[in-house]
Amino acid sequence: MNAGRYVGASVVVFIVRTVLNSAFYGYLMHGEYASMDAAHPGVFREVIPAYIAIDLLAALLLTYLVVKAASAFGGGVKGGAVVGVFLALLGPILFGLYYFFSVTFYTPNFFCIESIYQLATYALQGAIAAAIYKNV
């Protein structure tokens, strides 16, 4: 693995991931979260530095997995996107199902919208990691 290309790809994935998550969760889905919070006051915490740190960790891990595994799924941007989709299914979407069946305020509509977002954004992040690394 080329460390410079790995770090470069990870940084770009981190930036894209942070911007997309900020736009989706902070702006587009704000109304949904506001209604959940109104119905269940104090259920959410906003710890923005922690969100950003988690995005960095996720970018590092996602890029590493794309570099190591994308060739098994056809290589290149396509392989990176496929790895991203599998990571979305194994991570946030399965967690979302557990969450949906665990709490009453996580609506089917929100689960579906969030799942589609996760599939799209992880596929994009995987494709970006593969395109920037260019040797998968």
MARTORRO-764479 format. One record per residue (C-alpha): x, y, z. Coordinates in steps of 0.02 Angstrom, whole numbers, plus 50000, padded with zeros to 5 digits. Layout:
N
XYZ
...
***
This chain:
136
500005000050000
500645017149954
500515027750112
500435044450022
499035039249907
498115031150053
498205046950158
497695057750009
496205046749968
495715046050152
495765064950170
494645067650018
493425054050076
493405062250249
492995079350176
491635072450061
490915061850202
490875076350326
490065088250201
488755075350147
488335070350326
488215088650379
487055092650234
485975077050255
485825075850444
486075094150488
484985102150356
483925090350252
483345079250395
483305092950527
481405093450530
481285074750562
482505076050707
481595091350775
479945081850778
480785066950864
481555078650992
479895087351022
479055070751056
480505064351164
481415079351241
483235076951282
483425060751182
484775067851068
486505074951100
487445085950978
489305083150994
489935089850828
491795086850863
491395068550899
490405067150737
491875074150640
493115062550728
492005047650686
491925053450504
493825053750501
493945036150574
492625029850451
493555037850305
495185029550357
494365012550376
493335013850218
494835019050114
495875004950187
494544992050145
494334999149969
496214998249940
496294980350004
494674973049936
494064982949784
495014971749663
493954957049721
492414966349659
493064971149487
494344984249537
494385002749503
492955014549539
491665000649516
492534989449643
492675003849765
490835007849748
490364989549777
491444988949935
490585004949991
488854997349965
489324981850065
489994992850205
488375002950206
487354986950218
488444979650356
488574995550456
487295009550460
485865000350374
485904985050488
486114996650637
484625006450574
483584990550575
484074986950754
483665005050798
481995004150706
481474988750805
482144995850969
481325013050983
479625019950940
480145036550865
481195029850720
479895029750581
479865018150430
479965033550319
481525039850406
482325022550400
482015021250212
482665038750175
484205036050283
484555018950206
484495025950030
485635040150083
486865027950163
486915016750009
487225031549894
488505040350003
489515024650043
489535019849858
490145037449817
491465036949954
492095020049896
492175026049716
493115041749768
494355031749873
494685020049727
494815034249600
496075043849704
497095028849758
497095022449576
497905005749608
496504994449666
***
